[in-house]
Amino acid sequence: MINGVSIKSGVLGDPKANELDQLKAAAKQFEAIFTRQMLKSTREAKLADDDLFGSDATDQFREMQDSNLADQLSGKGVMGIADLLVRQFQSRVAQPAAPAAGAPATSEGTGG
């Protein structure tokens, strides 16, 4: 079986990356994993049982091909799932913004 996406690669492994960039990278990885699972389920449905050249090697090649396709689709944003996830969660990540001149720094979420 092919291993999933490493969570320590790219922006997610960079300790200097801001949270929004990490969110975007995680959203793309989620989209790739989701697309892989969708393609896998489609292949397992086997709507036609007359696979003349079916073998374990062919199945492994198709799995690698589907994994590569899922990575390419998520990298290009074709499905749009990553964009939706970023829009959904970007308000929850720390935005690097300079405070206004003379305004005291406040922390959100405190109070009861």
PyMOL commands that place a pseudoatom at each C-alpha (Angstrom):
pseudoatom trace, name=CA, resn=MET, resi=1, chain=A, elem=C, hetatm=0, pos=[0.000, 0.000, 0.000]
pseudoatom trace, name=CA, resn=ILE, resi=2, chain=A, elem=C, hetatm=0, pos=[1.195, 3.496, -0.784]
pseudoatom trace, name=CA, resn=ASN, resi=3, chain=A, elem=C, hetatm=0, pos=[1.951, 5.719, 2.198]
pseudoatom trace, name=CA, resn=GLY, resi=4, chain=A, elem=C, hetatm=0, pos=[-0.072, 8.873, 2.670]
pseudoatom trace, name=CA, resn=VAL, resi=5, chain=A, elem=C, hetatm=0, pos=[1.190, 12.401, 2.602]
pseudoatom trace, name=CA, resn=SER, resi=6, chain=A, elem=C, hetatm=0, pos=[3.916, 13.202, 5.109]
pseudoatom trace, name=CA, resn=ILE, resi=7, chain=A, elem=C, hetatm=0, pos=[2.737, 15.906, 7.491]
pseudoatom trace, name=CA, resn=LYS, resi=8, chain=A, elem=C, hetatm=0, pos=[6.290, 17.162, 8.012]
pseudoatom trace, name=CA, resn=SER, resi=9, chain=A, elem=C, hetatm=0, pos=[6.943, 18.050, 4.381]
pseudoatom trace, name=CA, resn=GLY, resi=10, chain=A, elem=C, hetatm=0, pos=[7.002, 21.498, 2.843]
pseudoatom trace, name=CA, resn=VAL, resi=11, chain=A, elem=C, hetatm=0, pos=[5.395, 24.361, 4.717]
pseudoatom trace, name=CA, resn=LEU, resi=12, chain=A, elem=C, hetatm=0, pos=[4.102, 22.149, 7.519]
pseudoatom trace, name=CA, resn=GLY, resi=13, chain=A, elem=C, hetatm=0, pos=[7.641, 21.157, 8.422]
pseudoatom trace, name=CA, resn=ASP, resi=14, chain=A, elem=C, hetatm=0, pos=[8.911, 24.746, 8.384]
pseudoatom trace, name=CA, resn=PRO, resi=15, chain=A, elem=C, hetatm=0, pos=[8.818, 26.229, 11.908]
pseudoatom trace, name=CA, resn=LYS, resi=16, chain=A, elem=C, hetatm=0, pos=[9.061, 29.760, 10.461]
pseudoatom trace, name=CA, resn=ALA, resi=17, chain=A, elem=C, hetatm=0, pos=[5.935, 29.473, 8.295]
pseudoatom trace, name=CA, resn=ASN, resi=18, chain=A, elem=C, hetatm=0, pos=[2.914, 31.398, 9.486]
pseudoatom trace, name=CA, resn=GLU, resi=19, chain=A, elem=C, hetatm=0, pos=[-0.308, 29.647, 10.437]
pseudoatom trace, name=CA, resn=LEU, resi=20, chain=A, elem=C, hetatm=0, pos=[-2.199, 30.712, 7.309]
pseudoatom trace, name=CA, resn=ASP, resi=21, chain=A, elem=C, hetatm=0, pos=[0.421, 29.110, 5.051]
pseudoatom trace, name=CA, resn=GLN, resi=22, chain=A, elem=C, hetatm=0, pos=[0.306, 25.972, 7.186]
pseudoatom trace, name=CA, resn=LEU, resi=23, chain=A, elem=C, hetatm=0, pos=[-3.497, 25.939, 6.916]
pseudoatom trace, name=CA, resn=LYS, resi=24, chain=A, elem=C, hetatm=0, pos=[-3.289, 26.193, 3.121]
pseudoatom trace, name=CA, resn=ALA, resi=25, chain=A, elem=C, hetatm=0, pos=[-0.769, 23.338, 2.952]
pseudoatom trace, name=CA, resn=ALA, resi=26, chain=A, elem=C, hetatm=0, pos=[-2.849, 21.137, 5.254]
pseudoatom trace, name=CA, resn=ALA, resi=27, chain=A, elem=C, hetatm=0, pos=[-5.984, 21.883, 3.217]
pseudoatom trace, name=CA, resn=LYS, resi=28, chain=A, elem=C, hetatm=0, pos=[-4.221, 20.825, 0.006]
pseudoatom trace, name=CA, resn=GLN, resi=29, chain=A, elem=C, hetatm=0, pos=[-3.035, 17.628, 1.662]
pseudoatom trace, name=CA, resn=PHE, resi=30, chain=A, elem=C, hetatm=0, pos=[-6.553, 16.908, 2.900]
pseudoatom trace, name=CA, resn=GLU, resi=31, chain=A, elem=C, hetatm=0, pos=[-7.913, 17.459, -0.611]
pseudoatom trace, name=CA, resn=ALA, resi=32, chain=A, elem=C, hetatm=0, pos=[-5.325, 15.014, -2.001]
pseudoatom trace, name=CA, resn=ILE, resi=33, chain=A, elem=C, hetatm=0, pos=[-6.220, 12.371, 0.597]
pseudoatom trace, name=CA, resn=PHE, resi=34, chain=A, elem=C, hetatm=0, pos=[-9.944, 12.865, -0.016]
pseudoatom trace, name=CA, resn=THR, resi=35, chain=A, elem=C, hetatm=0, pos=[-9.462, 12.556, -3.787]
pseudoatom trace, name=CA, resn=ARG, resi=36, chain=A, elem=C, hetatm=0, pos=[-7.369, 9.396, -3.318]
pseudoatom trace, name=CA, resn=GLN, resi=37, chain=A, elem=C, hetatm=0, pos=[-10.110, 7.818, -1.213]
pseudoatom trace, name=CA, resn=MET, resi=38, chain=A, elem=C, hetatm=0, pos=[-12.740, 8.810, -3.761]
pseudoatom trace, name=CA, resn=LEU, resi=39, chain=A, elem=C, hetatm=0, pos=[-10.756, 7.254, -6.619]
pseudoatom trace, name=CA, resn=LYS, resi=40, chain=A, elem=C, hetatm=0, pos=[-10.100, 4.131, -4.541]
pseudoatom trace, name=CA, resn=SER, resi=41, chain=A, elem=C, hetatm=0, pos=[-13.792, 3.706, -3.806]
pseudoatom trace, name=CA, resn=THR, resi=42, chain=A, elem=C, hetatm=0, pos=[-14.599, 4.153, -7.474]
pseudoatom trace, name=CA, resn=ARG, resi=43, chain=A, elem=C, hetatm=0, pos=[-12.092, 1.458, -8.433]
pseudoatom trace, name=CA, resn=GLU, resi=44, chain=A, elem=C, hetatm=0, pos=[-13.410, -0.920, -5.759]
pseudoatom trace, name=CA, resn=ALA, resi=45, chain=A, elem=C, hetatm=0, pos=[-16.960, -0.589, -7.078]
pseudoatom trace, name=CA, resn=LYS, resi=46, chain=A, elem=C, hetatm=0, pos=[-15.910, -2.627, -10.145]
pseudoatom trace, name=CA, resn=LEU, resi=47, chain=A, elem=C, hetatm=0, pos=[-18.946, -1.936, -12.249]
pseudoatom trace, name=CA, resn=ALA, resi=48, chain=A, elem=C, hetatm=0, pos=[-17.571, -4.311, -14.866]
pseudoatom trace, name=CA, resn=ASP, resi=49, chain=A, elem=C, hetatm=0, pos=[-16.303, -7.759, -13.850]
pseudoatom trace, name=CA, resn=ASP, resi=50, chain=A, elem=C, hetatm=0, pos=[-14.639, -8.527, -17.166]
pseudoatom trace, name=CA, resn=ASP, resi=51, chain=A, elem=C, hetatm=0, pos=[-11.172, -7.194, -16.323]
pseudoatom trace, name=CA, resn=LEU, resi=52, chain=A, elem=C, hetatm=0, pos=[-9.122, -9.215, -18.815]
pseudoatom trace, name=CA, resn=PHE, resi=53, chain=A, elem=C, hetatm=0, pos=[-5.723, -8.009, -17.626]
pseudoatom trace, name=CA, resn=GLY, resi=54, chain=A, elem=C, hetatm=0, pos=[-6.489, -7.792, -13.916]
pseudoatom trace, name=CA, resn=SER, resi=55, chain=A, elem=C, hetatm=0, pos=[-3.663, -8.711, -11.562]
pseudoatom trace, name=CA, resn=ASP, resi=56, chain=A, elem=C, hetatm=0, pos=[-2.065, -7.526, -8.340]
pseudoatom trace, name=CA, resn=ALA, resi=57, chain=A, elem=C, hetatm=0, pos=[0.600, -5.666, -10.319]
pseudoatom trace, name=CA, resn=THR, resi=58, chain=A, elem=C, hetatm=0, pos=[-2.051, -3.852, -12.363]
pseudoatom trace, name=CA, resn=ASP, resi=59, chain=A, elem=C, hetatm=0, pos=[-3.943, -2.931, -9.216]
pseudoatom trace, name=CA, resn=GLN, resi=60, chain=A, elem=C, hetatm=0, pos=[-0.767, -1.565, -7.607]
pseudoatom trace, name=CA, resn=PHE, resi=61, chain=A, elem=C, hetatm=0, pos=[0.045, 0.457, -10.725]
pseudoatom trace, name=CA, resn=ARG, resi=62, chain=A, elem=C, hetatm=0, pos=[-3.477, 1.907, -10.795]
pseudoatom trace, name=CA, resn=GLU, resi=63, chain=A, elem=C, hetatm=0, pos=[-3.184, 2.809, -7.115]
pseudoatom trace, name=CA, resn=MET, resi=64, chain=A, elem=C, hetatm=0, pos=[0.074, 4.676, -7.779]
pseudoatom trace, name=CA, resn=GLN, resi=65, chain=A, elem=C, hetatm=0, pos=[-1.483, 6.349, -10.804]
pseudoatom trace, name=CA, resn=ASP, resi=66, chain=A, elem=C, hetatm=0, pos=[-4.532, 7.433, -8.793]
pseudoatom trace, name=CA, resn=SER, resi=67, chain=A, elem=C, hetatm=0, pos=[-2.305, 8.747, -5.999]
pseudoatom trace, name=CA, resn=ASN, resi=68, chain=A, elem=C, hetatm=0, pos=[-0.302, 10.815, -8.468]
pseudoatom trace, name=CA, resn=LEU, resi=69, chain=A, elem=C, hetatm=0, pos=[-3.485, 12.119, -10.081]
pseudoatom trace, name=CA, resn=ALA, resi=70, chain=A, elem=C, hetatm=0, pos=[-4.896, 13.103, -6.682]
pseudoatom trace, name=CA, resn=ASP, resi=71, chain=A, elem=C, hetatm=0, pos=[-1.699, 14.995, -5.820]
pseudoatom trace, name=CA, resn=GLN, resi=72, chain=A, elem=C, hetatm=0, pos=[-1.777, 16.845, -9.143]
pseudoatom trace, name=CA, resn=LEU, resi=73, chain=A, elem=C, hetatm=0, pos=[-5.458, 17.743, -8.827]
pseudoatom trace, name=CA, resn=SER, resi=74, chain=A, elem=C, hetatm=0, pos=[-5.038, 19.080, -5.304]
pseudoatom trace, name=CA, resn=GLY, resi=75, chain=A, elem=C, hetatm=0, pos=[-1.935, 21.035, -6.295]
pseudoatom trace, name=CA, resn=LYS, resi=76, chain=A, elem=C, hetatm=0, pos=[-3.882, 22.806, -9.037]
pseudoatom trace, name=CA, resn=GLY, resi=77, chain=A, elem=C, hetatm=0, pos=[-6.976, 23.342, -6.910]
pseudoatom trace, name=CA, resn=VAL, resi=78, chain=A, elem=C, hetatm=0, pos=[-9.231, 21.635, -9.434]
pseudoatom trace, name=CA, resn=MET, resi=79, chain=A, elem=C, hetatm=0, pos=[-11.680, 20.213, -6.913]
pseudoatom trace, name=CA, resn=GLY, resi=80, chain=A, elem=C, hetatm=0, pos=[-11.826, 23.357, -4.763]
pseudoatom trace, name=CA, resn=ILE, resi=81, chain=A, elem=C, hetatm=0, pos=[-12.000, 21.518, -1.443]
pseudoatom trace, name=CA, resn=ALA, resi=82, chain=A, elem=C, hetatm=0, pos=[-8.781, 23.096, -0.163]
pseudoatom trace, name=CA, resn=ASP, resi=83, chain=A, elem=C, hetatm=0, pos=[-10.048, 26.594, -0.960]
pseudoatom trace, name=CA, resn=LEU, resi=84, chain=A, elem=C, hetatm=0, pos=[-13.282, 25.922, 0.904]
pseudoatom trace, name=CA, resn=LEU, resi=85, chain=A, elem=C, hetatm=0, pos=[-11.397, 24.626, 3.935]
pseudoatom trace, name=CA, resn=VAL, resi=86, chain=A, elem=C, hetatm=0, pos=[-9.120, 27.676, 3.989]
pseudoatom trace, name=CA, resn=ARG, resi=87, chain=A, elem=C, hetatm=0, pos=[-12.114, 30.027, 3.818]
pseudoatom trace, name=CA, resn=GLN, resi=88, chain=A, elem=C, hetatm=0, pos=[-13.830, 28.079, 6.586]
pseudoatom trace, name=CA, resn=PHE, resi=89, chain=A, elem=C, hetatm=0, pos=[-10.892, 28.072, 9.002]
pseudoatom trace, name=CA, resn=GLN, resi=90, chain=A, elem=C, hetatm=0, pos=[-8.809, 31.151, 8.180]
pseudoatom trace, name=CA, resn=SER, resi=91, chain=A, elem=C, hetatm=0, pos=[-10.631, 33.250, 10.764]
pseudoatom trace, name=CA, resn=ARG, resi=92, chain=A, elem=C, hetatm=0, pos=[-9.384, 30.817, 13.436]
pseudoatom trace, name=CA, resn=VAL, resi=93, chain=A, elem=C, hetatm=0, pos=[-5.683, 31.079, 12.670]
pseudoatom trace, name=CA, resn=ALA, resi=94, chain=A, elem=C, hetatm=0, pos=[-3.476, 33.877, 13.886]
pseudoatom trace, name=CA, resn=GLN, resi=95, chain=A, elem=C, hetatm=0, pos=[-3.216, 36.576, 11.251]
pseudoatom trace, name=CA, resn=PRO, resi=96, chain=A, elem=C, hetatm=0, pos=[0.091, 38.456, 11.341]
pseudoatom trace, name=CA, resn=ALA, resi=97, chain=A, elem=C, hetatm=0, pos=[-1.120, 42.056, 11.487]
pseudoatom trace, name=CA, resn=ALA, resi=98, chain=A, elem=C, hetatm=0, pos=[0.482, 45.162, 12.880]
pseudoatom trace, name=CA, resn=PRO, resi=99, chain=A, elem=C, hetatm=0, pos=[-1.592, 46.866, 15.613]
pseudoatom trace, name=CA, resn=ALA, resi=100, chain=A, elem=C, hetatm=0, pos=[-2.894, 50.341, 14.843]
pseudoatom trace, name=CA, resn=ALA, resi=101, chain=A, elem=C, hetatm=0, pos=[-0.813, 53.264, 16.066]
pseudoatom trace, name=CA, resn=GLY, resi=102, chain=A, elem=C, hetatm=0, pos=[-1.634, 54.079, 19.683]
pseudoatom trace, name=CA, resn=ALA, resi=103, chain=A, elem=C, hetatm=0, pos=[-4.020, 51.134, 20.058]
pseudoatom trace, name=CA, resn=PRO, resi=104, chain=A, elem=C, hetatm=0, pos=[-3.294, 48.783, 22.959]
pseudoatom trace, name=CA, resn=ALA, resi=105, chain=A, elem=C, hetatm=0, pos=[-2.767, 45.143, 22.091]
pseudoatom trace, name=CA, resn=THR, resi=106, chain=A, elem=C, hetatm=0, pos=[-5.728, 43.000, 23.134]
pseudoatom trace, name=CA, resn=SER, resi=107, chain=A, elem=C, hetatm=0, pos=[-6.249, 39.289, 23.198]
pseudoatom trace, name=CA, resn=GLU, resi=108, chain=A, elem=C, hetatm=0, pos=[-9.442, 37.804, 21.858]
pseudoatom trace, name=CA, resn=GLY, resi=109, chain=A, elem=C, hetatm=0, pos=[-11.323, 35.002, 23.525]
pseudoatom trace, name=CA, resn=THR, resi=110, chain=A, elem=C, hetatm=0, pos=[-10.764, 36.154, 27.084]
pseudoatom trace, name=CA, resn=GLY, resi=111, chain=A, elem=C, hetatm=0, pos=[-13.686, 36.830, 29.304]
pseudoatom trace, name=CA, resn=GLY, resi=112, chain=A, elem=C, hetatm=0, pos=[-16.466, 34.862, 30.659]
for i in range(1, 112): cmd.bond("trace and resi %d" % i, "trace and resi %d" % (i + 1))
show_as sticks, trace
zoom trace
